[in-house]
Amino acid sequence: MKALFIQHDHVSPTGWVGEALKRHGFELTEVLVVPEAQFDTPNVPFQFPDFEDFDLLVPLGAPWGAWDDNCIGNWLQPELDWVRKAIEADKPVFGICFGGQLMARALGGSVAPGPKGEIGWTNIWSEDKELLSNGPWFQFHYDRWQLPLGAKEIARNPIASQAFTFGRSMGVQFHPELNAEVLKGWLDWGGLRSVGEDGQDAEIMMQQTIAEDEDSKLRTFHLIDSYLSKVAKLI
């Protein structure tokens, strides 16, 4: 089976999600939307691959808002159309953070800045712990979705909706792919300032993430295993 990862920026490795899919024999393809040189000006041309060539689509996170057409420009509406058409064609999509927000907007919901951001390790409230545990899961977002008709919300916290399913697809607000390597890239490319502005100590956050790595890997493996079997019906 083949999985396509849409990496919206150059600091979005597949992390634990990629490792989880490899355990099931998936061949991973990664495509980069915004090159490093355009990180501060993401309005670039991009042609999305044919989703029919893949068994699973995984749009990852991004430092921009899934509502911000003016900033993203060229590729935001095409990706929304691409995600919608894929889901309508019964192609499984597993959207992470920005990717989950894209799914919500593409299916008729909306995305907007939330009342406050969430950064760091956070527990959520899951209604289906066989599919998704309460965590902790790593968060790094300022926006939140309003779900479309037909979506089933399965997790939330007092700040934002945290996970939903729609047919064979699933969106999560947190970052199950995150490990210490992923976090280092984010901190190096603007995250250090964001963490500081949020009143947190980035060094302690990194040490916490290193300490959490093994447990977070196991949580993500369980999530992906359950998603593939219970929702996507791929295993």
C-alpha positions as CSV (number, residue, x, y, z in Angstrom):
1,M,0.0,0.0,0.0
2,K,1.0,3.6,-0.6
3,A,0.7,6.6,1.6
4,L,1.2,10.2,0.4
5,F,2.3,12.8,2.9
6,I,1.7,16.5,2.0
7,Q,4.4,18.4,3.8
8,H,3.4,22.1,3.6
9,D,6.7,23.3,4.9
10,H,10.3,22.0,5.1
11,V,10.1,21.3,8.8
12,S,7.3,18.7,8.8
13,P,8.9,15.3,8.8
14,T,6.5,12.3,9.0
15,G,7.8,11.3,12.5
16,W,6.0,8.7,14.4
17,V,3.1,8.6,12.0
18,G,5.5,7.6,9.2
19,E,7.0,4.9,11.4
20,A,3.6,3.6,12.3
21,L,2.6,3.2,8.6
22,K,5.9,1.6,7.8
23,R,5.1,-1.1,10.3
24,H,2.2,-2.0,8.1
25,G,4.2,-2.2,5.0
26,F,3.2,1.2,3.6
27,E,5.4,2.8,0.9
28,L,5.7,6.5,1.9
29,T,5.8,9.3,-0.6
30,E,6.5,12.8,0.6
31,V,5.8,16.0,-1.4
32,L,6.9,19.5,-0.3
33,V,4.5,22.4,-1.0
34,V,6.5,25.4,0.2
35,P,10.3,25.2,-0.2
36,E,12.6,26.5,2.5
37,A,13.5,29.6,0.6
38,Q,9.8,30.6,0.4
39,F,9.0,29.9,4.1
40,D,8.1,33.5,4.8
41,T,6.2,33.9,1.5
42,P,4.2,30.7,1.1
43,N,2.2,31.9,-2.0
44,V,3.9,29.5,-4.4
45,P,2.6,27.5,-7.3
46,F,2.0,23.8,-6.6
47,Q,0.4,20.9,-8.4
48,F,-1.1,18.3,-6.2
49,P,-0.5,14.6,-7.2
50,D,-3.3,12.4,-8.4
51,F,-4.8,11.0,-5.2
52,E,-5.9,7.9,-7.0
53,D,-2.3,6.7,-7.1
54,F,-2.3,6.3,-3.3
55,D,-4.2,4.3,-0.7
56,L,-3.9,6.9,2.1
57,L,-3.4,10.7,2.1
58,V,-1.8,12.5,5.1
59,P,-1.8,16.3,4.9
60,L,0.4,17.5,7.7
61,G,0.6,20.7,9.7
62,A,1.7,24.2,8.7
63,P,2.6,27.5,10.3
64,W,-0.1,29.3,8.4
65,G,-3.8,29.4,8.9
66,A,-6.1,27.1,6.9
67,W,-8.5,30.2,6.8
68,D,-5.8,32.6,5.4
69,D,-6.4,32.7,1.6
70,N,-4.5,36.0,1.3
71,C,-1.3,34.7,2.8
72,I,-1.3,31.2,1.3
73,G,-2.7,32.2,-2.1
74,N,-2.1,29.9,-5.0
75,W,-2.4,26.5,-3.3
76,L,-4.9,26.8,-0.5
77,Q,-8.1,26.6,-2.6
78,P,-6.6,23.8,-4.9
79,E,-5.8,21.8,-1.8
80,L,-9.2,22.3,-0.3
81,D,-10.7,21.0,-3.6
82,W,-8.2,18.1,-3.7
83,V,-9.1,17.0,-0.2
84,R,-12.8,17.3,-0.8
85,K,-12.7,15.3,-4.0
86,A,-10.5,12.6,-2.4
87,I,-13.0,12.2,0.5
88,E,-15.9,12.2,-1.9
89,A,-14.1,9.4,-3.8
90,D,-13.9,7.4,-0.6
91,K,-10.1,7.8,-0.4
92,P,-9.0,7.7,3.3
93,V,-7.5,11.0,4.5
94,F,-5.7,11.4,7.9
95,G,-5.3,15.1,8.5
96,I,-3.0,16.5,11.1
97,C,-3.5,20.0,12.7
98,F,-3.6,22.2,9.5
99,G,-4.4,19.1,7.6
100,G,-7.4,18.4,9.8
101,Q,-8.5,22.0,9.5
102,L,-8.3,21.7,5.7
103,M,-10.6,18.6,5.9
104,A,-13.2,20.5,8.1
105,R,-13.2,23.5,5.7
106,A,-13.2,21.4,2.5
107,L,-16.3,19.4,3.7
108,G,-18.3,22.5,4.5
109,G,-17.2,23.5,7.9
110,S,-15.0,26.5,8.8
111,V,-11.7,27.4,10.4
112,A,-10.9,30.6,12.3
113,P,-8.5,31.8,15.0
114,G,-9.4,30.4,18.4
115,P,-9.7,32.3,21.7
116,K,-6.1,31.3,22.5
117,G,-3.4,29.0,21.2
118,E,-2.3,25.7,22.5
119,I,1.4,24.9,22.7
120,G,2.9,21.8,24.4
121,W,1.8,18.5,25.9
122,T,-1.9,18.5,26.5
123,N,-4.5,15.9,27.6
124,I,-7.7,15.8,25.7
125,W,-11.1,14.2,26.3
126,S,-11.7,11.2,23.9
127,E,-15.1,9.5,23.6
128,D,-13.6,6.5,21.9
129,K,-10.4,5.5,23.7
130,E,-10.1,2.3,21.7
131,L,-9.4,4.6,18.7
132,L,-7.8,7.6,20.4
133,S,-6.4,7.9,23.9
134,N,-6.6,11.0,26.0
135,G,-2.8,11.5,25.5
136,P,-1.0,13.7,26.4
137,W,-0.7,14.8,22.8
138,F,1.5,17.7,21.6
139,Q,-0.3,20.8,20.4
140,F,1.0,23.8,18.4
141,H,-1.9,25.8,16.9
142,Y,-3.8,29.1,17.2
143,D,-6.8,28.2,15.1
144,R,-9.8,25.8,15.5
145,W,-12.4,24.2,13.2
146,Q,-16.2,24.2,13.2
147,L,-17.2,20.8,12.0
148,P,-19.3,20.2,8.9
149,L,-22.5,18.3,8.8
150,G,-21.8,14.5,8.7
151,A,-18.6,14.7,10.8
152,K,-18.5,12.8,14.1
153,E,-16.5,14.6,16.8
154,I,-14.7,12.1,18.9
155,A,-12.5,14.3,21.1
156,R,-12.3,17.8,22.5
157,N,-10.9,19.9,25.3
158,P,-12.0,23.3,26.6
159,I,-10.0,25.2,24.0
160,A,-10.9,23.4,20.7
161,S,-12.4,20.3,19.1
162,Q,-9.6,17.8,18.9
163,A,-10.6,14.9,16.6
164,F,-13.3,13.9,14.2
165,T,-14.1,11.2,11.7
166,F,-15.9,11.5,8.4
167,G,-16.5,8.3,6.5
168,R,-13.0,6.6,6.1
169,S,-11.2,9.8,7.0
170,M,-10.1,11.4,10.3
171,G,-8.8,14.8,11.4
172,V,-6.8,15.5,14.5
173,Q,-5.9,18.9,15.9
174,F,-2.8,17.7,17.8
175,H,0.5,16.3,16.4
176,P,0.8,12.5,16.8
177,E,3.8,12.6,14.5
178,L,5.8,14.8,16.9
179,N,9.1,13.6,18.5
180,A,12.1,15.5,19.7
181,E,13.5,15.8,16.2
182,V,10.3,17.3,14.9
183,L,10.2,19.8,17.8
184,K,13.7,20.9,17.2
185,G,13.0,21.8,13.6
186,W,9.9,23.9,14.7
187,L,11.8,25.7,17.4
188,D,14.6,26.5,15.0
189,W,12.1,28.0,12.5
190,G,10.1,30.4,14.6
191,G,8.7,28.2,17.3
192,L,11.3,29.3,19.9
193,R,9.8,32.8,19.8
194,S,6.2,31.5,19.8
195,V,6.9,29.3,22.9
196,G,8.5,32.3,24.7
197,E,5.7,34.6,23.8
198,D,3.3,31.9,25.3
199,G,5.2,32.3,28.6
200,Q,6.9,28.8,28.4
201,D,10.5,27.6,28.6
202,A,11.5,26.0,25.3
203,E,14.4,24.1,26.8
204,I,12.1,22.5,29.4
205,M,9.6,21.7,26.6
206,M,12.3,20.0,24.6
207,Q,13.5,17.9,27.6
208,Q,9.9,16.9,28.4
209,T,9.5,15.8,24.7
210,I,12.7,13.8,24.9
211,A,11.4,12.1,28.1
212,E,8.0,11.5,26.4
213,D,9.4,10.1,23.1
214,E,8.9,6.4,23.8
215,D,5.4,6.8,25.3
216,S,4.3,9.2,22.5
217,K,5.5,6.7,19.9
218,L,3.4,4.0,21.4
219,R,0.4,6.2,21.6
220,T,0.8,7.2,18.0
221,F,1.2,3.5,16.9
222,H,-2.0,2.6,18.7
223,L,-3.8,5.6,17.1
224,I,-2.7,4.7,13.6
225,D,-3.3,1.0,14.0
226,S,-6.8,1.7,15.2
227,Y,-7.5,4.3,12.5
228,L,-6.3,1.9,9.8
229,S,-8.5,-0.9,11.0
230,K,-11.6,0.8,12.5
231,V,-12.0,3.9,10.2
232,A,-10.0,3.6,7.0
233,K,-10.6,-0.2,6.7
234,L,-7.2,-0.6,5.2
235,I,-6.0,-3.5,7.4
